[in-house]
């Protein structure tokens, strides 16, 4: 989470004087790196990067978050990284279920990457199941990639038209 920066010793040493430690000025800690890179929110296995557009933000639902409700629908016009637990449907440009994340419901997005667990349908233009993923549900897709080791129980079919895999972002 934190990185140590090594700075060269700029003190001039005088062999006739004993050296005493010079107090270092107080430094502010650097902000932690983005959670998806340093806190094992997502695994280091190869996956497609989160990209929904040049100006689209990335939202992160951390491991300590549980969202549930009757007929719950989460919508984002950007990218979403789910490290916690959601009981409801998710719509977005790009949705990634991290290796600690789980979703009970339908995920509809242009790009879907699963590293964790999904119990429900996946509807996307591009669907990627990582080696750590566990999916119990049907997949409607344009393209599909399943890594060796992924657990999948359901059926797969190609979308008849783009409206089947287009998220409702309104």
HUSUL-V779097 format. One record per backbone hydrogen bond with DSSP energy under -1.0 kcal/mol. CO is the residue of the C=O (numbers start at 1). NH is the residue of the N-H. Records with the same first field share a line. If there is no record, write none. Layout:
CO=NH  NH
This chain:
14=17
34=37  38
35=39
57=79
59=81
61=83
62=65
65=85
67=87
69=72
72=89
74=91
78=93  94
79=59
80=96
81=61
82=98
84=102
85=67
86=104
89=74
90=108
91=76
93=111
94=80
95=113
96=82
97=115  116
98=101
101=117
102=86
103=119
104=88
106=90
107=123
108=92
110=126
111=95
112=128
113=97
114=130
116=134
117=103
118=136
121=107
122=140
123=109
125=143
126=112
127=145
128=114
129=147
130=133
133=151
134=118
135=153
138=122
139=157
140=124
141=159
143=127
145=129
147=150
151=135
153=137
155=139
157=141
161=164
